[in-house]
Amino acid sequence: MMRVIVNGVSFYTTKRAIVERRVGDNSNINEAIYQLYSNMFNAVGIGSTISLYDSKMCKHTYDIQINK
């Protein structure tokens, strides 16, 4: 199990759910968590701010932390 915090909301998920991009209901959040997880390598935890754009070119910013 991995602990993920997105914009202050904490929840637990699995590595498989992150890789398959089915952590949350929003595809932008799934993609942001996957991008951060792919940069994690052997670290115990990682945190970053990731900005993504939706189909209407609206910028969405996510503060994400992942802990093993």
C-alpha positions in Angstrom: 0.0 0.0 0.0 1.1 3.5 -0.7 -0.1 6.7 0.8 -0.9 9.5 -1.6 -1.8 13.1 -0.7 -3.3 15.3 -3.5 -4.0 18.9 -2.6 -4.3 18.0 1.1 -6.5 15.0 0.7 -4.9 11.7 1.9 -5.7 8.2 0.7 -4.2 4.8 0.3 -3.7 3.0 -3.0 -1.6 0.3 -4.6 1.2 0.4 -7.1 -1.0 -1.5 -9.6 -3.7 1.1 -9.4 -1.2 3.9 -10.1 0.3 2.1 -13.1 -3.1 1.4 -14.5 -4.1 5.0 -13.9 -7.3 4.1 -11.9 -6.5 5.9 -8.6 -9.2 8.6 -8.8 -12.2 9.7 -10.8 -10.4 12.4 -12.6 -8.0 11.4 -15.5 -5.8 14.5 -14.9 -5.2 13.4 -11.3 -4.5 9.8 -12.4 -1.9 11.1 -14.9 -0.3 13.5 -12.4 0.1 10.7 -9.8 1.5 8.3 -12.4 4.1 10.9 -13.6 5.3 11.5 -10.1 5.3 7.7 -9.3 7.4 7.1 -12.4 10.1 9.5 -11.1 10.1 7.9 -7.7 12.7 5.1 -8.4 13.9 3.7 -5.1 13.0 6.6 -2.9 10.8 6.2 0.2 8.7 9.2 -0.7 8.4 12.0 -3.2 6.5 15.2 -3.5 6.0 17.8 -6.3 3.6 20.3 -7.8 2.4 19.2 -11.3 0.4 21.3 -13.7 -1.7 19.8 -16.4 -4.1 21.2 -19.0 -7.6 19.8 -19.7 -9.3 19.6 -23.1 -10.4 23.3 -22.8 -6.8 24.3 -22.1 -7.6 25.2 -18.5 -4.6 24.8 -16.3 -5.0 22.5 -13.2 -2.3 22.4 -10.5 -1.9 19.5 -8.1 0.3 19.3 -5.1 1.1 15.5 -4.7 3.1 13.5 -2.2 3.6 9.7 -2.4 5.0 7.6 0.5 5.7 3.9 0.4 
